[in-house]
Amino acid sequence: MSNLIRTIGKLLPDCDVPWTLTIKHFYYFGGNFFERNEKLDTELNWQRLRTYHPFFKLPETEAEWRSQCEFGKEKDGQDGCLPEKAENLVKVLKTHNIKHLVSISAGEACLEYHIKKNYPELKLTLTEYTLDNVEVLKKVFKNCESVIKLDALKADWSQFAQKKDVCLLFFRLDASFDDQELRKIFDNLYQAGVVNIIYVPNLFLTVKFLLFEKFRAFLNRILGKNLTFAGYFRTKKRSHSFWCDLYQVEDINLCGSGSIKHGAARGVFLKRM
Ligand SMILES: C[S@@+](CC[C@H](N)C(=O)[O-])C[C@H]1O[C@@H](n2cnc3c(N)ncnc32)[C@H](O)[C@@H]1O
C-alpha cells in the first residue's frame, strides 16, 4: 500500500496550485491528546503541546537545546535543512543591510540558533505566544538580545517600525491565522511603519501536497483517528493578496537546491512601499 502511494506521489506534479485558495489543515497529534476537531490556536493548547507532546516539547536545559539544534533531531520546526536555510536567510539579511532581526514566535528557535551562528553581530529579538515558551528561550538562548511575549493579533508593531535595518521574521506562523487575521496583521504592520518583513509559510500549496492532504485526512477519518484543526494552508496567489498593495515583493528560497519538497523553504522578502 505505502509503495503504491509513493509511486503515485512520484507521478504527481510538484507545482504550485495556480489559483487563490485556502484550505483547512487537520493533524493527528496521537491518541487522545486533543478532543475530536478541537482547535489548536489557543495559548493553552500551544502550552500543552510545548509541555507534553514529544514532537513539540521544549528542551529543559541549554545543553539539550543546543544538541537538538546542532543534530537536527526531527521535531517541530527542525529538519536536516535548518543550517542551509539559516545560511541562505543570512545572505538575504546581509543583501538588505539588516542589522536587527525580530523573529515572531520562534518556538524552539533552532533556525535562529543557526542564524546567530552564521551572523554573530546580528541583533536578535525573539518573541513567543506563551509565557512558558518565553521563559524557556530566555533560559537556553543566552546570546540573543531579548525575548518577549507577543500575540501577533494584538501586537503594537510600532516598537519595531521606521527603522531601515530592522526586519521582522514570520517563519511558519501562517497556519495559526485565518485569511482575515493575516490581512489584518499585514495592515497593522504597514500602518505601524514596519519597513522589512521576511515571511516564510509552512508551504505554498502545491498540487501534490493538496491531493495528499485530502487523501490523508480521508484515511485518518475512516480509521477513526482524532484529528485536530491545526490551522490553514494557502496558495502563493492567496498569500500575495495579503501584502501586494503594501509591500514590494522579492521571492526567496531558503533551500539552495531549489527543492520544494522541504517545508518552510519558499517565502518572500517584503519592503514597505
Ligand atoms: C508552527 S509553530 C512555528 C514556530 C517556529 N517559528 C518554528 O518554525 O519552529 C507556530 C507558532 O505560532 C505561535 N502562535 C500561535 N498563535 C499565535 C498568535 N496569536 N500570536 C503569536 N504567535 C502565535 C505558537 O506559539 C507557535 O510557536
The ligand as a Gaussian input file, in Angstrom:
#p B3LYP/6-31G(d) Opt

LIG

0 1
 C        4.434000      26.050000      13.761000
 S        4.961000      26.983000      15.148000
 C        6.331000      27.852000      14.453000
 C        7.389000      28.128000      15.473000
 C        8.766000      28.486000      14.857000
 N        8.723000      29.718000      14.111000
 C        9.256000      27.345000      14.006000
 O        9.333000      27.461000      12.791000
 O        9.562000      26.291000      14.579000
 C        3.726000      28.212000      15.283000
 C        3.936000      29.156000      16.458000
 O        2.907000      30.137000      16.411000
 C        2.661000      30.577000      17.724000
 N        1.353000      31.245000      17.736000
 C        0.111000      30.716000      17.693000
 N       -0.830000      31.677000      17.771000
 C       -0.165000      32.866000      17.870000
 C       -0.560000      34.230000      17.997000
 N       -1.850000      34.604000      18.057000
 N        0.413000      35.173000      18.076000
 C        1.712000      34.839000      18.048000
 N        2.140000      33.560000      17.927000
 C        1.220000      32.593000      17.834000
 C        2.788000      29.329000      18.592000
 O        3.183000      29.631000      19.898000
 C        3.858000      28.532000      17.832000
 O        5.117000      28.585000      18.447000

